[in-house]
């Protein structure tokens, strides 16, 4: 039971982290993004590669969406396996359902952030992150159980 509470706590923490990022206004969001753009550009310069700042900023923002929701997907998959007592079909559907609701809410929150916009494609990208990680979680679990 303690493990289930801990996993639920992780889902809440990751969700609040995601929503906190979405509630930043455009200026603060851009500032945080440009910090990472500068780091990546410096890294790429070491390989004598040049990338336009705008392109890199856009790519990193989309990768941030994907990676945040990949972490969320793992947490959701783990929680749902515990809550549904290892019933894979219902735990997958529940994990994906919660992932969709959190992704849609994430984008809707941006309506209330100055200079930000709600984009349907970001909901799709977020959900893709959840789907990928949920799939990896269940495939890995299946492989481990077959080995035992």
C-alpha positions as CSV (number, residue, x, y, z in Angstrom):
1,X,0.0,0.0,0.0
2,X,2.9,2.4,0.8
3,X,4.2,1.9,-2.8
4,X,0.9,2.8,-4.3
5,X,0.8,6.0,-2.2
6,X,4.3,6.9,-3.2
7,X,3.6,6.3,-6.9
8,X,0.4,8.5,-6.6
9,X,2.5,11.2,-5.0
10,X,5.0,11.0,-7.9
11,X,2.1,11.4,-10.4
12,X,0.9,14.5,-8.5
13,X,4.5,15.9,-8.3
14,X,5.1,15.4,-12.1
15,X,1.7,16.8,-13.0
16,X,2.3,19.9,-10.9
17,X,5.7,20.4,-12.4
18,X,4.2,20.2,-15.9
19,X,1.3,22.5,-15.0
20,X,3.7,25.0,-13.3
21,X,5.7,25.2,-16.5
22,X,2.5,25.9,-18.5
23,X,1.4,28.7,-16.1
24,X,4.6,30.7,-16.8
25,X,4.0,33.7,-19.0
26,X,5.6,33.8,-22.4
27,X,8.6,36.0,-21.3
28,X,9.5,33.6,-18.4
29,X,9.0,30.6,-20.5
30,X,11.1,32.0,-23.3
31,X,13.9,32.9,-20.8
32,X,14.0,29.3,-19.5
33,X,14.0,27.9,-23.0
34,X,16.8,30.2,-24.2
35,X,18.9,29.1,-21.3
36,X,18.8,25.5,-22.7
37,X,19.2,26.7,-26.2
38,X,22.5,28.4,-25.2
39,X,23.7,25.2,-23.6
40,X,22.9,23.1,-26.6
41,X,24.4,25.6,-29.0
42,X,27.6,25.7,-27.0
43,X,27.7,21.8,-27.1
44,X,27.0,21.8,-30.9
45,X,29.7,24.4,-31.5
46,X,32.2,21.9,-30.1
47,X,31.3,19.7,-33.1
48,X,31.4,22.7,-35.5
49,X,27.6,22.5,-36.0
50,X,25.5,25.6,-36.4
51,X,21.8,25.7,-35.8
52,X,19.5,28.7,-36.0
53,X,18.3,29.8,-32.5
54,X,14.7,29.8,-33.6
55,X,14.8,26.3,-34.9
56,X,16.6,25.0,-31.9
57,X,14.2,26.8,-29.5
58,X,11.2,25.2,-31.2
59,X,12.8,21.7,-31.2
60,X,13.8,21.9,-27.6
61,X,10.3,23.1,-26.5
62,X,8.7,20.1,-28.3
63,X,11.3,17.7,-26.8
64,X,10.5,19.2,-23.4
65,X,6.8,18.4,-23.9
66,X,7.7,14.9,-25.0
67,X,10.1,14.2,-22.1
68,X,7.9,15.6,-19.4
69,X,5.0,13.4,-20.5
70,X,7.3,10.4,-20.9
71,X,8.1,10.7,-17.2
72,X,4.4,11.1,-16.4
73,X,3.6,8.0,-18.6
74,X,6.0,5.9,-16.5
75,X,4.4,7.1,-13.2
76,X,0.9,6.6,-14.5
77,X,1.7,3.1,-15.8
78,X,3.2,2.1,-12.5
79,X,0.3,3.5,-10.4
80,X,-2.3,1.9,-12.6
81,X,-0.7,-1.5,-12.4
82,X,-0.9,-1.3,-8.6
83,X,-4.4,0.0,-8.5
84,X,-5.9,-2.5,-11.0
85,X,-4.0,-5.4,-9.5
86,X,-2.0,-6.2,-12.6
87,X,-4.9,-6.2,-15.0
88,X,-2.9,-4.9,-18.0
89,X,-5.8,-3.9,-20.3
90,X,-7.6,-1.7,-17.7
91,X,-4.3,-0.3,-16.4
92,X,-3.2,0.7,-19.9
93,X,-6.5,2.4,-20.7
94,X,-6.5,4.2,-17.4
95,X,-2.9,5.4,-17.8
96,X,-3.7,6.7,-21.3
97,X,-6.9,8.3,-20.2
98,X,-5.3,10.1,-17.3
99,X,-2.4,11.1,-19.5
100,X,-4.9,12.6,-22.0
101,X,-6.8,14.5,-19.3
102,X,-3.5,15.9,-17.9
103,X,-2.2,16.8,-21.4
104,X,-5.5,18.6,-22.3
105,X,-5.5,20.4,-19.0
106,X,-1.9,21.4,-19.5
107,X,-2.7,23.1,-22.8
108,X,-5.9,24.7,-21.5
109,X,-3.9,26.2,-18.6
110,X,-1.8,28.1,-21.2
111,X,-4.9,30.1,-22.1
112,X,-4.5,31.9,-18.8
113,X,-0.8,32.6,-19.2
114,X,0.1,35.9,-20.8
115,X,1.4,35.5,-24.3
116,X,0.9,31.7,-24.4
117,X,-1.5,29.7,-26.5
118,X,-3.3,26.4,-26.3
119,X,-2.2,24.1,-29.2
120,X,-3.9,20.9,-30.1
121,X,-0.7,19.5,-31.6
122,X,1.0,19.8,-28.2
123,X,-1.8,17.7,-26.7
124,X,-0.9,15.1,-29.3
125,X,2.8,15.3,-28.6
126,X,2.2,15.1,-24.9
127,X,0.0,12.1,-25.3
128,X,2.6,10.5,-27.6
129,X,5.1,10.8,-24.7
130,X,2.6,9.0,-22.4
131,X,1.9,6.3,-25.0
132,X,5.6,5.6,-25.6
133,X,6.5,5.3,-22.0
134,X,3.4,3.3,-21.1
135,X,4.2,0.9,-23.9
136,X,7.9,0.6,-22.8
137,X,6.7,0.0,-19.2
138,X,4.4,-2.9,-20.2
139,X,6.8,-4.5,-22.7
140,X,9.6,-4.4,-20.1
141,X,7.3,-5.8,-17.5
142,X,6.2,-8.6,-19.8
143,X,9.8,-9.4,-20.7
144,X,10.8,-9.6,-17.0
145,X,7.9,-11.8,-16.1
146,X,8.7,-14.2,-18.9
147,X,12.2,-14.5,-17.6
148,X,11.1,-15.4,-14.1
